[in-house]
Every structure is written in structure tokens, then in C-alpha cells.
Amino acid sequence: MNKICLIPQPIHALGLQQLRDNGLEPVVGEAACEAAPTENVVAAIYRSGQFSRTRMVQLPNLRAIAVHGVGIDGIDLDAANELGIAVFNTPGANNRSVAEHALGLMFALTKRITESDRAVRNGEFSFRFQGGLRELSGATLGVVGFGAIGQIVATLAQAMGMRVLVLSRRSEIELAELGLHKAQSLENLLTDSDIVTLHAPSLPETRHLIGAEQLKLMKPSAYLINTSRGALIDEAALINALQNGEIAGAGLDVFAVEPLPASSPLTLLPNVVLTPHAAASAEQALMRMASATATGVVNVLNDRPPAALLNPQIWETRRR
């Protein structure tokens, strides 16, 4: 049997070659994946979208689902557990890329880079006299979620002379040793910060972590950055806050619905910078994630647990 690995969204060529070197045929693209012979499919690498119970049942020899990144929102993990399919992700592979992207959105907003670009293209060179550009040095950055990505963001912000306020379970003393300030609550962080950046996971308890009430606590001059998950923000409340000047602007890489509908009011707001869930897509990060997913797939097929197995309880009774 010709063993197939489904890859609906493209991954770096490095990962594809690793699969081929280990006797697997990568099938790339959503249409090609739908047309692949189901009995030959032994693995899948997913970057985004849904992997439903129905799809898993259609693939009787599927043994591994690799998540190209960390988010497993679209994977029916309960179904994978019942069917004995190993699910794993690639934590750490895109941390630097996402952290730098968050900083990039901060620069784009405070320097009005996208607005400046449009002005020059439209022959409005006098845009430079409008003002409104700001320095990051001396500003207070509120970091919500102090995992690996949040920590990198904090370090980069410190290097630029920002005061960093962190919402974390870590003690005030521990954070102070790192040159950081501990926020006593989300409300305090929102009130005190000039820029708020979100790096929390998408969980039931973090859904709409930032809603109308929270946005009203922010300074009218403050910016909101989200490179984590769209569900963290009540998007309707954010649009209302941006339209009414409750906050100065937002930099968004993730959305409640993806792709972002062309009809979304966000696309019409000049004080918003939008990117297409691309924070993790730096070339180096893509290489690391592709290699990690390919390595994990090969390990599962050779009866070795992958490095970041998300359902270890099924390992002994997994599909073989």
C-alpha cells in the first residue's frame, strides 16, 4: 500500500522531503486531499481548519494527526481518542515568529505605517504633517498570558525601553527579578497599559476575555494587539469601541471567523492593522514546524511516541 500523508494547507518543502525520505507520499492541497484514496491515508498534517469525527471515520488507517503549530481548536480530540489516533502539535517552533509579529503590529500602529503607505501611494505626502506618531520607548505594555511567547514579547519590549506589566501567576518578586511589573488583575492591566497584547490560550474561560466592559477600561490612546486566538476578543464589542474612539486602534492577526469576511467592518477602519493569521509564518518558523510535524508522523508510524503527544492515554491502544 502506498502510504499517504494528507496536507490540506502547504507546508515547507523541508517537511515534504522528510516524509518522502521515509516512504510517505505527501498529498498537498485541499482538493487533492479530498480525492486521495482513503484506505491509503495513514497520517495528516493540519495548519488550520476542521478535522471532524466524520473525516476521521472516513480514513480507516489514519494513525497520526500532526498540528502544524499549537492550536487544536479544529481537531475533534474526543473522536481521535475513541479511534486511537495519535494527535500531536509543535510547541515552541513558532514562538519567536509570533512574538516578533506582535511587535511588528505595535510598530505599525504607533508609527501609522499602513496609513502612511496609503497616503504616499495616493500622492498625499503632506500626511507627515498630521502627527499622531508615537515612540514605544517609555510606553507601558500589558502582556496578557506569560507563556513562552509572552515572555519573548516582554523581553523584546524591555529592550526597546518599554515598561512591561504582566498578568501572570508568577509572584511579584519573581517578575521583579526579571525587570517586569506584576498586574494585580486584568482590570488593572487594562487601565494602566498604553498597549495591550494577548498571548493567552483559547479556552472556555478565556472566551471573550476582552469584551465591552474591558475595552471601556482601556485608555482612549491605547492599542490592542491579538496574535493568539480570535475567540479571546468579543469582535462586535471591539468594532464598536474602535468606531467610537474608546481605544486608539488594534492590530489583529486572528479573528472570530477565519478567513475574515470581506464584509467585516474591521476592513473599513483606518485605525486597525490586519494580517491573515500569518504571525507564525516566518520562514524559519515554517521550517521548524514542517520538520517537527514530519518527524512526529514518522515516529508514530514507527511505533515511537512523538515529542508533543496530546493524547498519551491512547498510546498503548492506538491504531497500528
C-alpha positions in Angstrom: 0.0 0.0 0.0 1.3 3.5 -0.9 1.2 5.3 2.4 -0.2 8.8 2.1 0.1 11.9 4.4 -2.7 14.4 3.8 -1.6 18.1 3.9 -4.5 20.3 3.1 -2.6 23.6 3.5 1.0 23.7 2.2 4.0 23.2 4.5 7.7 24.0 3.9 9.5 21.8 1.4 11.8 20.6 4.1 9.0 18.7 5.8 7.7 17.3 2.5 11.2 15.9 1.7 11.4 14.3 5.2 8.2 12.5 4.5 9.3 11.2 1.1 12.7 10.1 2.6 10.7 7.9 5.0 8.5 6.3 2.4 5.4 8.5 2.6 3.7 10.3 -0.2 2.7 13.8 0.8 -0.6 14.9 -0.8 -0.8 18.7 -0.7 -3.9 20.9 -1.2 -7.5 20.6 -0.1 -8.8 19.3 -3.4 -6.0 16.7 -3.7 -6.6 15.6 -0.1 -10.3 15.1 -0.8 -9.5 13.0 -3.9 -6.9 10.8 -2.2 -7.7 7.1 -1.7 -9.0 6.9 1.9 -7.6 3.5 2.6 -4.0 4.7 1.9 -4.1 7.6 4.3 -2.0 6.9 7.4 -1.3 10.5 8.6 -2.4 14.1 8.2 -0.7 17.4 8.9 -3.1 20.3 9.5 -2.3 24.0 9.7 -5.8 25.3 10.1 -9.5 24.3 9.5 -11.5 21.5 10.9 -10.7 17.8 11.3 -14.0 16.3 12.3 -15.1 12.9 13.6 -16.8 12.3 10.2 -13.5 12.8 8.4 -11.6 10.6 10.8 -14.1 7.8 10.3 -13.6 8.1 6.6 -9.9 7.3 7.0 -9.8 3.7 8.5 -6.0 3.6 8.5 -5.3 7.1 9.8 -2.8 6.8 12.7 -1.5 10.3 13.3 -2.8 13.9 13.1 0.0 16.5 13.3 -0.9 20.1 14.1 1.4 22.5 12.3 1.6 24.9 15.3 0.0 24.6 18.7 -3.8 25.3 18.3 -6.0 22.3 18.3 -9.3 24.2 18.1 -10.3 22.5 14.9 -9.4 18.9 15.9 -12.1 16.7 17.3 -9.8 15.3 20.0 -12.6 13.2 21.6 -13.1 11.4 18.3 -9.3 10.9 17.9 -9.2 9.4 21.4 -12.0 7.0 20.7 -10.5 5.9 17.3 -7.0 5.5 18.7 -5.4 8.2 16.5 -2.3 10.0 17.9 -2.6 13.8 17.9 0.4 16.0 18.5 1.5 19.6 17.9 4.7 21.5 17.6 5.0 23.8 20.7 7.9 26.3 20.6 8.5 26.1 16.9 6.8 29.4 16.1 7.3 31.3 19.4 9.8 33.8 18.1 7.9 34.4 14.9 4.7 35.2 16.7 6.4 37.4 19.3 8.1 39.5 16.6 4.8 39.8 14.7 3.2 41.2 17.8 6.0 43.8 18.0 5.5 44.5 14.3 1.9 45.3 14.8 2.8 47.6 17.6 5.2 49.5 15.3 2.6 49.6 12.5 0.1 51.2 14.8 2.2 53.6 16.7 4.1 54.8 13.6 0.9 54.7 11.4 2.9 52.8 8.9 0.0 51.4 6.8 -1.8 54.7 6.8 1.5 56.4 5.7 1.9 53.9 2.9 -1.6 54.5 1.6 -1.0 58.3 1.8 2.2 58.2 -0.2 0.6 55.9 -2.9 -2.3 58.4 -3.1 0.0 61.4 -3.5 -0.7 62.7 -0.1 2.9 63.4 1.1 1.6 66.0 3.5 0.3 63.2 5.7 3.6 63.6 7.6 2.3 66.9 9.0 -0.8 65.2 10.6 1.1 64.0 13.6 -0.1 61.1 15.8 3.1 59.1 15.6 4.4 57.7 18.8 7.5 56.1 20.3 7.4 52.8 22.0 10.1 53.7 24.5 8.6 54.8 27.8 5.2 53.3 27.0 3.6 50.7 29.2 3.0 47.3 27.6 0.4 45.0 29.2 1.1 41.3 28.5 -1.8 39.0 29.0 -0.6 35.5 29.1 3.0 34.9 30.2 3.9 31.6 28.4 6.8 31.2 26.0 5.5 33.8 23.5 4.5 36.3 26.1 7.9 36.0 27.7 9.7 36.7 24.4 7.4 39.7 23.8 8.3 41.1 27.2 12.0 40.7 26.6 11.8 42.5 23.3 9.7 45.2 24.7 12.2 45.8 27.6 15.0 46.1 25.1 13.1 49.0 23.5 12.7 50.8 26.8 9.1 49.8 27.5 7.7 49.3 30.9 6.2 45.8 30.9 3.2 44.9 33.0 2.4 41.2 33.2 -0.7 39.3 34.1 0.8 36.1 35.4 0.5 33.6 38.3 4.2 34.2 39.0 5.0 36.2 42.2 5.7 39.9 42.2 9.2 39.2 43.4 9.9 36.7 40.6 8.7 39.1 38.0 10.6 42.0 39.5 13.8 40.0 39.2 13.2 39.9 35.5 12.6 43.6 35.4 8.9 43.2 35.0 5.8 44.5 36.9 3.0 42.3 38.1 -0.5 43.3 37.3 -2.8 42.6 40.2 -5.8 41.9 37.9 -6.8 42.1 34.2 -8.7 45.3 35.1 -5.5 46.9 36.5 -3.5 45.9 33.5 -6.1 47.3 31.0 -6.3 50.6 32.9 -2.5 51.1 33.2 -1.3 50.0 29.7 -0.6 52.0 26.6 -0.6 48.8 24.6 -2.2 45.5 25.5 -1.0 42.3 23.8 -2.8 39.0 24.1 -1.0 35.7 24.4 -3.4 33.5 26.3 -4.8 30.1 25.0 -8.3 29.7 23.7 -10.2 28.0 26.5 -13.9 28.2 27.6 -12.7 30.5 30.4 -10.8 32.9 28.1 -13.6 33.2 25.5 -14.3 37.0 25.1 -11.7 37.8 27.7 -11.8 41.2 26.2 -15.3 42.5 25.8 -17.2 45.8 26.0 -16.6 46.1 29.7 -12.9 45.5 29.4 -12.5 47.8 26.4 -14.0 50.7 28.4 -11.3 50.3 31.0 -8.5 51.0 28.4 -7.1 54.4 27.7 -8.6 56.2 24.7 -5.0 56.4 23.4 -4.3 52.7 23.9 -3.9 49.9 21.3 -4.9 46.3 21.5 -2.8 43.5 19.8 -4.0 39.9 19.3 -1.8 37.3 17.7 -3.2 34.5 19.8 -6.8 33.4 19.1 -9.8 35.3 17.8 -12.1 33.9 20.5 -10.2 36.0 23.1 -12.0 39.1 21.9 -15.6 40.0 21.5 -15.2 41.2 18.0 -18.5 43.1 17.9 -17.6 45.0 21.1 -14.1 45.8 19.6 -15.6 47.2 16.4 -17.9 49.4 18.5 -15.0 50.6 20.6 -12.9 51.4 17.6 -15.7 53.2 15.8 -16.5 55.3 18.9 -12.9 56.1 19.8 -12.9 54.2 23.1 -9.4 52.9 22.1 -6.9 54.3 19.5 -6.6 51.2 17.4 -6.0 47.5 17.1 -3.5 45.1 15.5 -5.1 41.8 14.7 -3.7 38.6 13.2 -6.6 36.3 14.3 -10.3 36.6 14.1 -13.6 35.2 15.3 -14.2 33.8 11.9 -11.4 32.9 9.5 -10.8 33.9 6.8 -12.1 37.3 7.9 -15.2 38.0 5.9 -14.7 40.8 3.3 -17.9 42.4 4.8 -16.4 42.8 8.2 -16.4 46.4 9.5 -12.8 45.8 10.6 -11.7 46.1 7.0 -13.1 49.6 6.8 -11.5 51.0 9.9 -8.3 53.1 9.3 -7.1 52.6 12.9 -6.8 48.8 12.5 -3.9 46.8 11.1 -5.0 43.4 9.8 -2.8 40.4 8.9 -4.1 36.9 7.8 -3.2 34.7 10.7 0.4 34.9 9.5 2.3 35.6 12.8 3.7 32.1 12.8 4.7 32.1 9.1 8.2 33.4 9.2 10.4 31.2 7.0 12.4 29.9 9.9 9.3 29.0 11.9 7.8 27.3 8.9 10.9 25.2 8.5 10.8 24.2 12.2 7.1 23.3 12.2 7.3 21.3 9.0 10.3 19.4 10.2 8.7 18.8 13.6 5.4 17.5 12.1 7.2 15.2 9.6 9.4 13.8 12.4 6.4 13.2 14.6 4.5 11.4 11.8 7.4 9.2 11.1 7.8 8.4 14.8 4.2 7.4 15.2 4.3 5.1 12.1 7.4 3.5 13.6 5.7 3.0 16.9 7.6 5.8 18.7 5.6 8.5 20.5 6.0 12.0 19.1 7.6 14.7 21.1 4.4 16.6 21.9 1.7 13.9 22.1 -1.6 15.5 23.2 -3.5 12.2 24.0 -0.9 10.0 25.6 -3.7 7.9 27.2 -4.4 6.2 23.9 -0.8 5.3 23.1 -0.9 1.7 24.2 -4.2 1.1 22.4 -3.6 3.2 19.4 -4.2 2.2 15.8 -1.4 0.2 14.3 
